[in-house]
Amino acid sequence: MVDLVPTGLANPTDAFTVFYGERNMWWVTVHCPGSSGHGSRFIENTAAEKLRKVLNSFLDFREKEKKR
């Protein structure tokens, strides 16, 4: 089912943003393998460190888009 009702994003032109399924423009799957860790040790290359970099890049992109 395709949602053609412009309820998600305002657009100053005559263009419509079309969503399929959920009202999200993107679905992203992130796979971050890494070393297993423990709170009492500082292990390098953990999945959490990698995921943090990915999330920070998403948030940086979001902040840049908000300022446009």
Predicted model as a PDB file, atoms N, CA, C, CB and O in Angstrom, pLDDT in the B-factor column:
MODEL        1                                                                  
ATOM      1  N   MET A   1       0.840  -1.178   0.000  1.00 43.00           N  
ATOM      2  CA  MET A   1       0.000   0.000   0.000  1.00 43.00           C  
ATOM      3  C   MET A   1       0.880   1.234   0.000  1.00 43.00           C  
ATOM      4  CB  MET A   1      -0.953   0.002   1.209  1.00 43.00           C  
ATOM      5  O   MET A   1       1.818   1.324   0.793  1.00 43.00           O  
ATOM      6  N   VAL A   2       0.604   2.161  -0.851  1.00 43.00           N  
ATOM      7  CA  VAL A   2       1.371   3.398  -0.955  1.00 43.00           C  
ATOM      8  C   VAL A   2       0.529   4.534  -0.395  1.00 43.00           C  
ATOM      9  CB  VAL A   2       1.789   3.685  -2.433  1.00 43.00           C  
ATOM     10  O   VAL A   2      -0.630   4.709  -0.771  1.00 43.00           O  
ATOM     11  N   ASP A   3       1.123   5.299   0.504  1.00 42.00           N  
ATOM     12  CA  ASP A   3       0.439   6.431   1.131  1.00 42.00           C  
ATOM     13  C   ASP A   3       0.723   7.682   0.310  1.00 42.00           C  
ATOM     14  CB  ASP A   3       0.897   6.622   2.617  1.00 42.00           C  
ATOM     15  O   ASP A   3       1.853   8.170   0.307  1.00 42.00           O  
ATOM     16  N   LEU A   4      -0.263   8.200  -0.375  1.00 45.00           N  
ATOM     17  CA  LEU A   4      -0.089   9.406  -1.183  1.00 45.00           C  
ATOM     18  C   LEU A   4      -0.600  10.657  -0.488  1.00 45.00           C  
ATOM     19  CB  LEU A   4      -0.792   9.246  -2.503  1.00 45.00           C  
ATOM     20  O   LEU A   4      -0.582  11.734  -1.082  1.00 45.00           O  
ATOM     21  N   VAL A   5      -1.045  10.547   0.728  1.00 48.00           N  
ATOM     22  CA  VAL A   5      -1.522  11.705   1.472  1.00 48.00           C  
ATOM     23  C   VAL A   5      -0.309  12.430   2.043  1.00 48.00           C  
ATOM     24  CB  VAL A   5      -2.520  11.285   2.606  1.00 48.00           C  
ATOM     25  O   VAL A   5       0.460  11.822   2.787  1.00 48.00           O  
ATOM     26  N   PRO A   6      -0.110  13.702   1.724  1.00 46.00           N  
ATOM     27  CA  PRO A   6       1.074  14.427   2.181  1.00 46.00           C  
ATOM     28  C   PRO A   6       0.979  14.809   3.658  1.00 46.00           C  
ATOM     29  CB  PRO A   6       1.275  15.677   1.338  1.00 46.00           C  
ATOM     30  O   PRO A   6       0.789  15.979   3.990  1.00 46.00           O  
ATOM     31  N   THR A   7       1.110  13.834   4.528  1.00 53.00           N  
ATOM     32  CA  THR A   7       0.983  14.106   5.957  1.00 53.00           C  
ATOM     33  C   THR A   7       2.316  14.121   6.673  1.00 53.00           C  
ATOM     34  CB  THR A   7       0.090  13.088   6.595  1.00 53.00           C  
ATOM     35  O   THR A   7       2.371  14.470   7.852  1.00 53.00           O  
ATOM     36  N   GLY A   8       3.403  13.751   5.991  1.00 56.00           N  
ATOM     37  CA  GLY A   8       4.681  13.610   6.680  1.00 56.00           C  
ATOM     38  C   GLY A   8       5.561  14.830   6.606  1.00 56.00           C  
ATOM     39  O   GLY A   8       6.019  15.323   7.637  1.00 56.00           O  
ATOM     40  N   LEU A   9       5.811  15.335   5.399  1.00 63.00           N  
ATOM     41  CA  LEU A   9       6.762  16.417   5.226  1.00 63.00           C  
ATOM     42  C   LEU A   9       6.134  17.556   4.437  1.00 63.00           C  
ATOM     43  CB  LEU A   9       8.024  15.916   4.527  1.00 63.00           C  
ATOM     44  O   LEU A   9       5.455  17.330   3.436  1.00 63.00           O  
ATOM     45  N   ALA A  10       6.362  18.759   4.886  1.00 67.00           N  
ATOM     46  CA  ALA A  10       5.903  19.929   4.130  1.00 67.00           C  
ATOM     47  C   ALA A  10       6.843  20.139   2.954  1.00 67.00           C  
ATOM     48  CB  ALA A  10       5.842  21.209   5.033  1.00 67.00           C  
ATOM     49  O   ALA A  10       8.045  19.893   3.058  1.00 67.00           O  
ATOM     50  N   ASN A  11       6.295  20.594   1.839  1.00 68.00           N  
ATOM     51  CA  ASN A  11       7.104  20.823   0.661  1.00 68.00           C  
ATOM     52  C   ASN A  11       6.611  22.107  -0.016  1.00 68.00           C  
ATOM     53  CB  ASN A  11       7.038  19.603  -0.313  1.00 68.00           C  
ATOM     54  O   ASN A  11       5.426  22.219  -0.327  1.00 68.00           O  
ATOM     55  N   PRO A  12       7.506  23.077  -0.248  1.00 76.00           N  
ATOM     56  CA  PRO A  12       7.077  24.345  -0.843  1.00 76.00           C  
ATOM     57  C   PRO A  12       6.766  24.238  -2.335  1.00 76.00           C  
ATOM     58  CB  PRO A  12       8.142  25.390  -0.632  1.00 76.00           C  
ATOM     59  O   PRO A  12       6.237  25.183  -2.921  1.00 76.00           O  
ATOM     60  N   THR A  13       7.086  23.096  -2.961  1.00 77.00           N  
ATOM     61  CA  THR A  13       6.815  22.924  -4.391  1.00 77.00           C  
ATOM     62  C   THR A  13       5.582  22.038  -4.572  1.00 77.00           C  
ATOM     63  CB  THR A  13       8.048  22.307  -5.122  1.00 77.00           C  
ATOM     64  O   THR A  13       4.913  21.680  -3.602  1.00 77.00           O  
ATOM     65  N   ASP A  14       5.296  21.694  -5.818  1.00 72.00           N  
ATOM     66  CA  ASP A  14       4.162  20.819  -6.110  1.00 72.00           C  
ATOM     67  C   ASP A  14       4.515  19.338  -5.978  1.00 72.00           C  
ATOM     68  CB  ASP A  14       3.647  21.096  -7.505  1.00 72.00           C  
ATOM     69  O   ASP A  14       3.679  18.485  -6.275  1.00 72.00           O  
ATOM     70  N   ALA A  15       5.724  19.015  -5.544  1.00 69.00           N  
ATOM     71  CA  ALA A  15       6.158  17.624  -5.417  1.00 69.00           C  
ATOM     72  C   ALA A  15       5.586  17.003  -4.149  1.00 69.00           C  
ATOM     73  CB  ALA A  15       7.697  17.533  -5.409  1.00 69.00           C  
ATOM     74  O   ALA A  15       5.351  17.693  -3.157  1.00 69.00           O  
ATOM     75  N   PHE A  16       5.368  15.705  -4.193  1.00 63.00           N  
ATOM     76  CA  PHE A  16       4.888  14.954  -3.038  1.00 63.00           C  
ATOM     77  C   PHE A  16       5.944  13.936  -2.635  1.00 63.00           C  
ATOM     78  CB  PHE A  16       3.536  14.254  -3.346  1.00 63.00           C  
ATOM     79  O   PHE A  16       6.578  13.323  -3.493  1.00 63.00           O  
ATOM     80  N   THR A  17       6.131  13.757  -1.357  1.00 64.00           N  
ATOM     81  CA  THR A  17       6.980  12.689  -0.859  1.00 64.00           C  
ATOM     82  C   THR A  17       6.097  11.471  -0.677  1.00 64.00           C  
ATOM     83  CB  THR A  17       7.699  13.087   0.478  1.00 64.00           C  
ATOM     84  O   THR A  17       5.082  11.532   0.017  1.00 64.00           O  
ATOM     85  N   VAL A  18       6.477  10.368  -1.294  1.00 63.00           N  
ATOM     86  CA  VAL A  18       5.677   9.150  -1.243  1.00 63.00           C  
ATOM     87  C   VAL A  18       6.352   8.166  -0.299  1.00 63.00           C  
ATOM     88  CB  VAL A  18       5.499   8.531  -2.663  1.00 63.00           C  
ATOM     89  O   VAL A  18       7.558   7.933  -0.381  1.00 63.00           O  
ATOM     90  N   PHE A  19       5.563   7.595   0.593  1.00 59.00           N  
ATOM     91  CA  PHE A  19       6.060   6.619   1.551  1.00 59.00           C  
ATOM     92  C   PHE A  19       5.438   5.273   1.258  1.00 59.00           C  
ATOM     93  CB  PHE A  19       5.761   7.055   2.997  1.00 59.00           C  
ATOM     94  O   PHE A  19       4.283   5.189   0.839  1.00 59.00           O  
ATOM     95  N   TYR A  20       6.190   4.242   1.474  1.00 60.00           N  
ATOM     96  CA  TYR A  20       5.684   2.885   1.327  1.00 60.00           C  
ATOM     97  C   TYR A  20       5.684   2.244   2.704  1.00 60.00           C  
ATOM     98  CB  TYR A  20       6.541   2.054   0.309  1.00 60.00           C  
ATOM     99  O   TYR A  20       6.732   2.173   3.346  1.00 60.00           O  
ATOM    100  N   GLY A  21       4.546   1.781   3.168  1.00 61.00           N  
ATOM    101  CA  GLY A  21       4.485   1.161   4.498  1.00 61.00           C  
ATOM    102  C   GLY A  21       4.510   2.217   5.583  1.00 61.00           C  
ATOM    103  O   GLY A  21       3.651   3.097   5.632  1.00 61.00           O  
ATOM    104  N   GLU A  22       5.498   2.122   6.449  1.00 61.00           N  
ATOM    105  CA  GLU A  22       5.640   3.087   7.535  1.00 61.00           C  
ATOM    106  C   GLU A  22       6.056   4.435   6.977  1.00 61.00           C  
ATOM    107  CB  GLU A  22       6.662   2.596   8.577  1.00 61.00           C  
ATOM    108  O   GLU A  22       6.593   4.507   5.871  1.00 61.00           O  
ATOM    109  N   ARG A  23       5.821   5.481   7.709  1.00 61.00           N  
ATOM    110  CA  ARG A  23       6.161   6.824   7.242  1.00 61.00           C  
ATOM    111  C   ARG A  23       7.607   7.165   7.571  1.00 61.00           C  
ATOM    112  CB  ARG A  23       5.223   7.861   7.862  1.00 61.00           C  
ATOM    113  O   ARG A  23       7.887   8.146   8.260  1.00 61.00           O  
ATOM    114  N   ASN A  24       8.485   6.372   7.088  1.00 61.00           N  
ATOM    115  CA  ASN A  24       9.914   6.613   7.217  1.00 61.00           C  
ATOM    116  C   ASN A  24      10.510   6.643   5.829  1.00 61.00           C  
ATOM    117  CB  ASN A  24      10.600   5.533   8.100  1.00 61.00           C  
ATOM    118  O   ASN A  24      10.139   5.850   4.963  1.00 61.00           O  
ATOM    119  N   MET A  25      11.425   7.550   5.623  1.00 65.00           N  
ATOM    120  CA  MET A  25      12.053   7.627   4.319  1.00 65.00           C  
ATOM    121  C   MET A  25      13.063   6.500   4.140  1.00 65.00           C  
ATOM    122  CB  MET A  25      12.728   8.982   4.132  1.00 65.00           C  
ATOM    123  O   MET A  25      13.257   6.024   3.022  1.00 65.00           O  
ATOM    124  N   TRP A  26      13.710   6.065   5.218  1.00 68.00           N  
ATOM    125  CA  TRP A  26      14.735   5.034   5.124  1.00 68.00           C  
ATOM    126  C   TRP A  26      14.552   4.027   6.245  1.00 68.00           C  
ATOM    127  CB  TRP A  26      16.145   5.653   5.175  1.00 68.00           C  
ATOM    128  O   TRP A  26      14.135   4.381   7.348  1.00 68.00           O  
ATOM    129  N   TRP A  27      14.857   2.804   5.965  1.00 69.00           N  
ATOM    130  CA  TRP A  27      15.015   1.775   6.983  1.00 69.00           C  
ATOM    131  C   TRP A  27      16.476   1.377   6.921  1.00 69.00           C  
ATOM    132  CB  TRP A  27      14.040   0.532   6.754  1.00 69.00           C  
ATOM    133  O   TRP A  27      16.987   1.065   5.845  1.00 69.00           O  
ATOM    134  N   VAL A  28      17.149   1.382   8.043  1.00 74.00           N  
ATOM    135  CA  VAL A  28      18.578   1.103   8.073  1.00 74.00           C  
ATOM    136  C   VAL A  28      18.843  -0.037   9.046  1.00 74.00           C  
ATOM    137  CB  VAL A  28      19.385   2.367   8.470  1.00 74.00           C  
ATOM    138  O   VAL A  28      18.325  -0.052  10.162  1.00 74.00           O  
ATOM    139  N   THR A  29      19.658  -0.994   8.605  1.00 82.00           N  
ATOM    140  CA  THR A  29      20.129  -2.054   9.485  1.00 82.00           C  
ATOM    141  C   THR A  29      21.621  -1.854   9.687  1.00 82.00           C  
ATOM    142  CB  THR A  29      19.816  -3.474   8.900  1.00 82.00           C  
ATOM    143  O   THR A  29      22.373  -1.755   8.716  1.00 82.00           O  
ATOM    144  N   VAL A  30      22.051  -1.795  10.927  1.00 85.00           N  
ATOM    145  CA  VAL A  30      23.458  -1.599  11.247  1.00 85.00           C  
ATOM    146  C   VAL A  30      23.964  -2.851  11.938  1.00 85.00           C  
ATOM    147  CB  VAL A  30      23.670  -0.340  12.140  1.00 85.00           C  
ATOM    148  O   VAL A  30      23.378  -3.306  12.921  1.00 85.00           O  
ATOM    149  N   HIS A  31      25.040  -3.402  11.431  1.00 88.00           N  
ATOM    150  CA  HIS A  31      25.668  -4.583  12.020  1.00 88.00           C  
ATOM    151  C   HIS A  31      27.041  -4.160  12.519  1.00 88.00           C  
ATOM    152  CB  HIS A  31      25.771  -5.771  10.985  1.00 88.00           C  
ATOM    153  O   HIS A  31      27.893  -3.770  11.721  1.00 88.00           O  
ATOM    154  N   CYS A  32      27.268  -4.229  13.826  1.00 89.00           N  
ATOM    155  CA  CYS A  32      28.528  -3.780  14.423  1.00 89.00           C  
ATOM    156  C   CYS A  32      29.177  -4.911  15.214  1.00 89.00           C  
ATOM    157  CB  CYS A  32      28.293  -2.558  15.335  1.00 89.00           C  
ATOM    158  O   CYS A  32      29.015  -4.972  16.433  1.00 89.00           O  
ATOM    159  N   PRO A  33      29.900  -5.798  14.557  1.00 91.00           N  
ATOM    160  CA  PRO A  33      30.612  -6.831  15.318  1.00 91.00           C  
ATOM    161  C   PRO A  33      31.805  -6.216  16.039  1.00 91.00           C  
ATOM    162  CB  PRO A  33      31.078  -7.980  14.388  1.00 91.00           C  
ATOM    163  O   PRO A  33      32.358  -5.214  15.586  1.00 91.00           O  
ATOM    164  N   GLY A  34      32.189  -6.797  17.124  1.00 90.00           N  
ATOM    165  CA  GLY A  34      33.337  -6.278  17.858  1.00 90.00           C  
ATOM    166  C   GLY A  34      33.722  -7.191  18.993  1.00 90.00           C  
ATOM    167  O   GLY A  34      33.075  -8.207  19.247  1.00 90.00           O  
ATOM    168  N   SER A  35      34.779  -6.818  19.667  1.00 88.00           N  
ATOM    169  CA  SER A  35      35.258  -7.582  20.817  1.00 88.00           C  
ATOM    170  C   SER A  35      34.255  -7.470  21.954  1.00 88.00           C  
ATOM    171  CB  SER A  35      36.653  -7.088  21.270  1.00 88.00           C  
ATOM    172  O   SER A  35      33.660  -6.415  22.171  1.00 88.00           O  
ATOM    173  N   SER A  36      34.076  -8.569  22.674  1.00 81.00           N  
ATOM    174  CA  SER A  36      33.193  -8.495  23.849  1.00 81.00           C  
ATOM    175  C   SER A  36      33.925  -7.758  24.954  1.00 81.00           C  
ATOM    176  CB  SER A  36      32.753  -9.920  24.329  1.00 81.00           C  
ATOM    177  O   SER A  36      35.151  -7.822  25.053  1.00 81.00           O  
ATOM    178  N   GLY A  37      33.170  -7.062  25.778  1.00 72.00           N  
ATOM    179  CA  GLY A  37      33.800  -6.228  26.790  1.00 72.00           C  
ATOM    180  C   GLY A  37      33.262  -6.491  28.174  1.00 72.00           C  
ATOM    181  O   GLY A  37      32.384  -7.330  28.376  1.00 72.00           O  
ATOM    182  N   HIS A  38      33.804  -5.759  29.118  1.00 74.00           N  
ATOM    183  CA  HIS A  38      33.378  -5.830  30.502  1.00 74.00           C  
ATOM    184  C   HIS A  38      33.587  -4.455  31.099  1.00 74.00           C  
ATOM    185  CB  HIS A  38      34.157  -6.931  31.298  1.00 74.00           C  
ATOM    186  O   HIS A  38      34.523  -3.749  30.724  1.00 74.00           O  
ATOM    187  N   GLY A  39      32.732  -4.072  32.014  1.00 75.00           N  
ATOM    188  CA  GLY A  39      32.796  -2.743  32.602  1.00 75.00           C  
ATOM    189  C   GLY A  39      34.075  -2.439  33.358  1.00 75.00           C  
ATOM    190  O   GLY A  39      34.425  -1.271  33.527  1.00 75.00           O  
ATOM    191  N   SER A  40      34.775  -3.458  33.816  1.00 83.00           N  
ATOM    192  CA  SER A  40      35.985  -3.221  34.598  1.00 83.00           C  
ATOM    193  C   SER A  40      37.242  -3.159  33.731  1.00 83.00           C  
ATOM    194  CB  SER A  40      36.141  -4.304  35.640  1.00 83.00           C  
ATOM    195  O   SER A  40      38.326  -2.883  34.246  1.00 83.00           O  
ATOM    196  N   ARG A  41      37.117  -3.411  32.413  1.00 82.00           N  
ATOM    197  CA  ARG A  41      38.278  -3.396  31.516  1.00 82.00           C  
ATOM    198  C   ARG A  41      37.971  -2.517  30.308  1.00 82.00           C  
ATOM    199  CB  ARG A  41      38.654  -4.839  31.063  1.00 82.00           C  
ATOM    200  O   ARG A  41      36.832  -2.439  29.849  1.00 82.00           O  
ATOM    201  N   PHE A  42      39.001  -1.866  29.811  1.00 84.00           N  
ATOM    202  CA  PHE A  42      38.847  -1.021  28.634  1.00 84.00           C  
ATOM    203  C   PHE A  42      39.343  -1.788  27.414  1.00 84.00           C  
ATOM    204  CB  PHE A  42      39.618   0.323  28.801  1.00 84.00           C  
ATOM    205  O   PHE A  42      40.510  -1.694  27.036  1.00 84.00           O  
ATOM    206  N   ILE A  43      38.450  -2.536  26.814  1.00 87.00           N  
ATOM    207  CA  ILE A  43      38.780  -3.347  25.655  1.00 87.00           C  
ATOM    208  C   ILE A  43      38.553  -2.512  24.402  1.00 87.00           C  
ATOM    209  CB  ILE A  43      37.935  -4.655  25.620  1.00 87.00           C  
ATOM    210  O   ILE A  43      37.549  -1.808  24.288  1.00 87.00           O  
ATOM    211  N   GLU A  44      39.492  -2.596  23.464  1.00 87.00           N  
ATOM    212  CA  GLU A  44      39.403  -1.833  22.226  1.00 87.00           C  
ATOM    213  C   GLU A  44      38.508  -2.542  21.214  1.00 87.00           C  
ATOM    214  CB  GLU A  44      40.799  -1.610  21.634  1.00 87.00           C  
ATOM    215  O   GLU A  44      38.297  -3.753  21.292  1.00 87.00           O  
ATOM    216  N   ASN A  45      37.985  -1.766  20.264  1.00 88.00           N  
ATOM    217  CA  ASN A  45      37.259  -2.296  19.115  1.00 88.00           C  
ATOM    218  C   ASN A  45      35.981  -3.041  19.503  1.00 88.00           C  
ATOM    219  CB  ASN A  45      38.157  -3.214  18.333  1.00 88.00           C  
ATOM    220  O   ASN A  45      35.696  -4.109  18.961  1.00 88.00           O  
ATOM    221  N   THR A  46      35.223  -2.489  20.426  1.00 89.00           N  
ATOM    222  CA  THR A  46      33.978  -3.145  20.831  1.00 89.00           C  
ATOM    223  C   THR A  46      32.839  -2.743  19.896  1.00 89.00           C  
ATOM    224  CB  THR A  46      33.624  -2.789  22.294  1.00 89.00           C  
ATOM    225  O   THR A  46      32.921  -1.730  19.202  1.00 89.00           O  
ATOM    226  N   ALA A  47      31.798  -3.533  19.889  1.00 89.00           N  
ATOM    227  CA  ALA A  47      30.629  -3.233  19.074  1.00 89.00           C  
ATOM    228  C   ALA A  47      29.995  -1.915  19.509  1.00 89.00           C  
ATOM    229  CB  ALA A  47      29.606  -4.372  19.163  1.00 89.00           C  
ATOM    230  O   ALA A  47      29.501  -1.155  18.676  1.00 89.00           O  
ATOM    231  N   ALA A  48      30.007  -1.648  20.798  1.00 87.00           N  
ATOM    232  CA  ALA A  48      29.416  -0.402  21.307  1.00 87.00           C  
ATOM    233  C   ALA A  48      30.161   0.822  20.780  1.00 87.00           C  
ATOM    234  CB  ALA A  48      29.422  -0.395  22.843  1.00 87.00           C  
ATOM    235  O   ALA A  48      29.531   1.821  20.435  1.00 87.00           O  
ATOM    236  N   GLU A  49      31.489   0.762  20.712  1.00 89.00           N  
ATOM    237  CA  GLU A  49      32.261   1.878  20.166  1.00 89.00           C  
ATOM    238  C   GLU A  49      31.904   2.116  18.697  1.00 89.00           C  
ATOM    239  CB  GLU A  49      33.771   1.609  20.310  1.00 89.00           C  
ATOM    240  O   GLU A  49      31.740   3.256  18.262  1.00 89.00           O  
ATOM    241  N   LYS A  50      31.787   1.030  17.950  1.00 91.00           N  
ATOM    242  CA  LYS A  50      31.437   1.150  16.529  1.00 91.00           C  
ATOM    243  C   LYS A  50      30.029   1.706  16.359  1.00 91.00           C  
ATOM    244  CB  LYS A  50      31.552  -0.213  15.829  1.00 91.00           C  
ATOM    245  O   LYS A  50      29.793   2.564  15.509  1.00 91.00           O  
ATOM    246  N   LEU A  51      29.101   1.218  17.166  1.00 91.00           N  
ATOM    247  CA  LEU A  51      27.724   1.696  17.082  1.00 91.00           C  
ATOM    248  C   LEU A  51      27.643   3.172  17.448  1.00 91.00           C  
ATOM    249  CB  LEU A  51      26.812   0.873  18.000  1.00 91.00           C  
ATOM    250  O   LEU A  51      26.879   3.924  16.843  1.00 91.00           O  
ATOM    251  N   ARG A  52      28.419   3.581  18.422  1.00 92.00           N  
ATOM    252  CA  ARG A  52      28.428   4.991  18.821  1.00 92.00           C  
ATOM    253  C   ARG A  52      28.862   5.878  17.658  1.00 92.00           C  
ATOM    254  CB  ARG A  52      29.361   5.206  20.028  1.00 92.00           C  
ATOM    255  O   ARG A  52      28.286   6.946  17.451  1.00 92.00           O  
ATOM    256  N   LYS A  53      29.866   5.454  16.898  1.00 93.00           N  
ATOM    257  CA  LYS A  53      30.318   6.232  15.740  1.00 93.00           C  
ATOM    258  C   LYS A  53      29.208   6.349  14.703  1.00 93.00           C  
ATOM    259  CB  LYS A  53      31.565   5.587  15.109  1.00 93.00           C  
ATOM    260  O   LYS A  53      29.006   7.412  14.116  1.00 93.00           O  
ATOM    261  N   VAL A  54      28.494   5.255  14.483  1.00 91.00           N  
ATOM    262  CA  VAL A  54      27.399   5.266  13.509  1.00 91.00           C  
ATOM    263  C   VAL A  54      26.286   6.199  13.978  1.00 91.00           C  
ATOM    264  CB  VAL A  54      26.846   3.836  13.291  1.00 91.00           C  
ATOM    265  O   VAL A  54      25.801   7.026  13.206  1.00 91.00           O  
ATOM    266  N   LEU A  55      25.882   6.071  15.236  1.00 91.00           N  
ATOM    267  CA  LEU A  55      24.821   6.929  15.771  1.00 91.00           C  
ATOM    268  C   LEU A  55      25.223   8.396  15.741  1.00 91.00           C  
ATOM    269  CB  LEU A  55      24.473   6.516  17.201  1.00 91.00           C  
ATOM    270  O   LEU A  55      24.407   9.259  15.415  1.00 91.00           O  
ATOM    271  N   ASN A  56      26.472   8.682  16.078  1.00 93.00           N  
ATOM    272  CA  ASN A  56      26.939  10.074  16.035  1.00 93.00           C  
ATOM    273  C   ASN A  56      26.881  10.630  14.615  1.00 93.00           C  
ATOM    274  CB  ASN A  56      28.374  10.176  16.580  1.00 93.00           C  
ATOM    275  O   ASN A  56      26.540  11.795  14.412  1.00 93.00           O  
ATOM    276  N   SER A  57      27.217   9.786  13.626  1.00 92.00           N  
ATOM    277  CA  SER A  57      27.148  10.277  12.248  1.00 92.00           C  
ATOM    278  C   SER A  57      25.694  10.538  11.840  1.00 92.00           C  
ATOM    279  CB  SER A  57      27.802   9.265  11.281  1.00 92.00           C  
ATOM    280  O   SER A  57      25.423  11.503  11.127  1.00 92.00           O  
ATOM    281  N   PHE A  58      24.752   9.689  12.284  1.00 86.00           N  
ATOM    282  CA  PHE A  58      23.332   9.930  12.021  1.00 86.00           C  
ATOM    283  C   PHE A  58      22.875  11.231  12.660  1.00 86.00           C  
ATOM    284  CB  PHE A  58      22.484   8.765  12.540  1.00 86.00           C  
ATOM    285  O   PHE A  58      22.170  12.025  12.037  1.00 86.00           O  
ATOM    286  N   LEU A  59      23.282  11.447  13.914  1.00 90.00           N  
ATOM    287  CA  LEU A  59      22.866  12.655  14.625  1.00 90.00           C  
ATOM    288  C   LEU A  59      23.512  13.907  14.029  1.00 90.00           C  
ATOM    289  CB  LEU A  59      23.218  12.542  16.109  1.00 90.00           C  
ATOM    290  O   LEU A  59      22.881  14.963  13.987  1.00 90.00           O  
ATOM    291  N   ASP A  60      24.769  13.801  13.565  1.00 92.00           N  
ATOM    292  CA  ASP A  60      25.412  14.935  12.895  1.00 92.00           C  
ATOM    293  C   ASP A  60      24.669  15.289  11.616  1.00 92.00           C  
ATOM    294  CB  ASP A  60      26.886  14.617  12.583  1.00 92.00           C  
ATOM    295  O   ASP A  60      24.457  16.465  11.320  1.00 92.00           O  
ATOM    296  N   PHE A  61      24.270  14.267  10.855  1.00 88.00           N  
ATOM    297  CA  PHE A  61      23.512  14.494   9.632  1.00 88.00           C  
ATOM    298  C   PHE A  61      22.176  15.164   9.956  1.00 88.00           C  
ATOM    299  CB  PHE A  61      23.282  13.164   8.881  1.00 88.00           C  
ATOM    300  O   PHE A  61      21.763  16.099   9.269  1.00 88.00           O  
ATOM    301  N   ARG A  62      21.509  14.689  10.996  1.00 86.00           N  
ATOM    302  CA  ARG A  62      20.213  15.256  11.385  1.00 86.00           C  
ATOM    303  C   ARG A  62      20.365  16.732  11.766  1.00 86.00           C  
ATOM    304  CB  ARG A  62      19.603  14.459  12.566  1.00 86.00           C  
ATOM    305  O   ARG A  62      19.548  17.570  11.383  1.00 86.00           O  
ATOM    306  N   GLU A  63      21.418  17.037  12.521  1.00 90.00           N  
ATOM    307  CA  GLU A  63      21.668  18.414  12.941  1.00 90.00           C  
ATOM    308  C   GLU A  63      21.939  19.307  11.729  1.00 90.00           C  
ATOM    309  CB  GLU A  63      22.854  18.472  13.921  1.00 90.00           C  
ATOM    310  O   GLU A  63      21.460  20.440  11.667  1.00 90.00           O  
ATOM    311  N   LYS A  64      22.704  18.794  10.774  1.00 90.00           N  
ATOM    312  CA  LYS A  64      22.996  19.552   9.553  1.00 90.00           C  
ATOM    313  C   LYS A  64      21.707  19.813   8.765  1.00 90.00           C  
ATOM    314  CB  LYS A  64      24.021  18.790   8.673  1.00 90.00           C  
ATOM    315  O   LYS A  64      21.518  20.904   8.229  1.00 90.00           O  
ATOM    316  N   GLU A  65      20.832  18.821   8.696  1.00 86.00           N  
ATOM    317  CA  GLU A  65      19.578  18.993   7.975  1.00 86.00           C  
ATOM    318  C   GLU A  65      18.643  19.968   8.674  1.00 86.00           C  
ATOM    319  CB  GLU A  65      18.890  17.659   7.806  1.00 86.00           C  
ATOM    320  O   GLU A  65      17.906  20.698   8.012  1.00 86.00           O  
ATOM    321  N   LYS A  66      18.662  19.991  10.001  1.00 86.00           N  
ATOM    322  CA  LYS A  66      17.821  20.930  10.747  1.00 86.00           C  
ATOM    323  C   LYS A  66      18.244  22.374  10.477  1.00 86.00           C  
ATOM    324  CB  LYS A  66      17.892  20.631  12.256  1.00 86.00           C  
ATOM    325  O   LYS A  66      17.409  23.279  10.486  1.00 86.00           O  
ATOM    326  N   LYS A  67      19.543  22.590  10.237  1.00 89.00           N  
ATOM    327  CA  LYS A  67      20.063  23.944  10.024  1.00 89.00           C  
ATOM    328  C   LYS A  67      19.866  24.424   8.598  1.00 89.00           C  
ATOM    329  CB  LYS A  67      21.531  23.996  10.372  1.00 89.00           C  
ATOM    330  O   LYS A  67      20.082  25.602   8.311  1.00 89.00           O  
ATOM    331  N   ARG A  68      19.455  23.527   7.689  1.00 84.00           N  
ATOM    332  CA  ARG A  68      19.257  23.936   6.287  1.00 84.00           C  
ATOM    333  C   ARG A  68      18.100  24.871   6.139  1.00 84.00           C  
ATOM    334  CB  ARG A  68      19.042  22.736   5.403  1.00 84.00           C  
ATOM    335  O   ARG A  68      17.798  25.308   5.029  1.00 84.00           O  
TER     336      ARG A  68                                                      
ENDMDL                                                                          
END                                                                             
